[in-house]
Amino acid sequence: MTDAIALDIDDLRAVTAYAAENAAGVLAIFEASHPSDTRPRDAIAVARAFAQGGKRGKALRDAAWAALEAAGQADDAAANQAARAAMSACGAAYLHPLARATQVRHILGAAAHATHAAELAAGAAPDAGADHLEQAARLASPRVIEVLCRYPPAPPGGGRVGELLRALDRRLRGTALAGEAGES
């Protein structure tokens, strides 16, 4: 079995667009407590620019690091996770063509962090995570799901974000299988 995954720039752009859309959905959580800190918003903008045809380079890396720094400086857990979603949106552009489960974090990491941010922001609302995870699943284009299915399932670990990552991974792979069954 080869260790390489077929992956082209259009795949990377689709995955990054998906990640940016998920991160954008919880940006208000970060901005509510840090209205003057634009680093997560800037990271999402840079990720979107790449997704729309921009270069994959220093701007993405710098924006990711800045969003991660914003997460570290956030004064509450929900804002931290929202900023991490923005960081992950930039990181999606660096999905590697290696058959490693850890690469799934590049595809679904922003959605998992965004879902955790929504859970934390909702406090005791029991359905917040499930509702947000379903929204993340609906945002995934057929191309994103097809790219995801080239990789092994999401790895173990990672705390609550890892649990959400695996739940979304299973959900999207189930969608792909259901689609294949419908084609038969």
Secondary structure, DSSP 8 states (H G I E B T S, - for coil): --SB----HHHHHHHHHHHHHHHHTTHHHHHHH-TT--HHHHHHHHHHHHHTT---SHHHHHHHHHHHHHHHH-SSHHHHHHHHHHHHHHHGGG--SB--GGGHHHHHHHHHHHHHHHHHHHTT-TTHHHHHHHHHHHH--HHHHHHHTTS----S-SHHHHHHHHHHHHHHHHHHHHHHHHH-
